[in-house]
Amino acid sequence: MQKINDVRDRLIVALDVPTVWDAYRLVSTLGDGVTFYKIGYRLAFAGGLDLARQLVAEGKKVFLDLKLHDIGNTVREGVESLTKLGVTFLTVHAYPQTMRGAVEGRGDSALKLLAVTALTSYDDGDLRDAGYGLAVRDLVRLRAEQARSAGIDGIVCSAAETGIVREVIGPDMVIVTPGIRPSGSAAGDQKRTLTPAEAIRIGADHLVVGRPIIRAADPRAAAGAVMDEIVAAS
Ligand SMILES: O=c1ccn([C@@H]2O[C@H](COP(=O)(O)O)[C@@H](O)[C@H]2O)c(=O)[nH]1
């Protein structure tokens, strides 16, 4: 996969806001310093797909975080539709059938598929509660192996697992890490967190940051501080 040309693309700001209007206001506040945005459930279910198209038309990169998971045929058809949006990344859950369906749906389009291994709000106890017999690191490793075999383009995991994931997937697939917390910021529901500098030093390609930027009193300054950390650690 093409390597990152612009260091600004390493930061992906999660547009976890209720309306397209709020999203636009945030994008305009953040300005040219932020080039990559993530659209998740909240916004996707409130006009976010049109916004994705619009942001792409304005030269921004978009990560559509829909975490698709269904029977293979349905995933294939859904992904096929989403290839038309021009977004850069789309997430699916890292289940083998789901990933194979997604890869078929992506075809030879420019869309890059990311497999979500174990949500960063989960620890070993949460996985046990959900019926899994594996610790987080073991599940992440297994799913990274399966993603690679399925032909997926990248992995979503905590930055703390970057080392084991890179070992499994090799140099070409991307590693995208949510659960990033600048020192002093609240973890909220995230359980597997690293700071921006730690994540970059350990080898993460892209860092996803939501609340520490979008809920900051000055989001532009907060994004600038994360970017400074990224640049210094790169
Ligand atoms: O394992 C995952 C997968 C996706 N996310 C998403 O990333 C952002 C993180 O937001 P913060 O406010 O910085 O916690 C959010 O949109 C999640 O849906 C994740 O956190 N973990």
The ligand as an SDF file (V2000), in Angstrom:
LIG
                    3D

 21 22  0  0  0  0  0  0  0  0999 V2000
  -11.4090   -0.2720   18.5260 O   0  0  0  0  0  0  0  0  0  0  0  0
  -11.9150    0.8350   18.2340 C   0  0  0  0  0  0  0  0  0  0  0  0
  -12.4610    1.0930   16.9880 C   0  0  0  0  0  0  0  0  0  0  0  0
  -12.9750    2.3330   16.7250 C   0  0  0  0  0  0  0  0  0  0  0  0
  -12.9710    3.3030   17.6630 N   0  0  0  0  0  0  0  0  0  0  0  0
  -13.5360    4.6260   17.2960 C   0  0  0  0  0  0  0  0  0  0  0  0
  -12.5040    5.6130   17.3870 O   0  0  0  0  0  0  0  0  0  0  0  0
  -12.9970    6.8110   17.9640 C   0  0  0  0  0  0  0  0  0  0  0  0
  -12.2340    7.0980   19.2220 C   0  0  0  0  0  0  0  0  0  0  0  0
  -12.7670    8.2360   19.8200 O   0  0  0  0  0  0  0  0  0  0  0  0
  -12.2320    8.8350   21.1990 P   0  0  0  0  0  0  0  0  0  0  0  0
  -13.2150    9.9040   21.5120 O   0  0  0  0  0  0  0  0  0  0  0  0
  -10.8500    9.3680   20.9060 O   0  0  0  0  0  0  0  0  0  0  0  0
  -12.2140    7.7470   22.2100 O   0  0  0  0  0  0  0  0  0  0  0  0
  -14.5000    6.5920   18.1860 C   0  0  0  0  0  0  0  0  0  0  0  0
  -15.1670    7.1420   17.0880 O   0  0  0  0  0  0  0  0  0  0  0  0
  -14.6640    5.0850   18.2030 C   0  0  0  0  0  0  0  0  0  0  0  0
  -15.9080    4.6770   17.6600 O   0  0  0  0  0  0  0  0  0  0  0  0
  -12.4360    3.0530   18.8830 C   0  0  0  0  0  0  0  0  0  0  0  0
  -12.4070    3.9250   19.7800 O   0  0  0  0  0  0  0  0  0  0  0  0
  -11.9070    1.8190   19.1410 N   0  0  0  0  0  0  0  0  0  0  0  0
  1  2  2  0
  2  3  1  0
  2 21  1  0
  3  4  2  0
  4  5  1  0
  5  6  1  0
  5 19  1  0
  6  7  1  0
  6 17  1  0
  7  8  1  0
  8  9  1  0
  8 15  1  0
  9 10  1  0
 10 11  1  0
 11 12  2  0
 11 13  1  0
 11 14  1  0
 15 16  1  0
 15 17  1  0
 17 18  1  0
 19 20  2  0
 19 21  1  0
M  END
$$$$
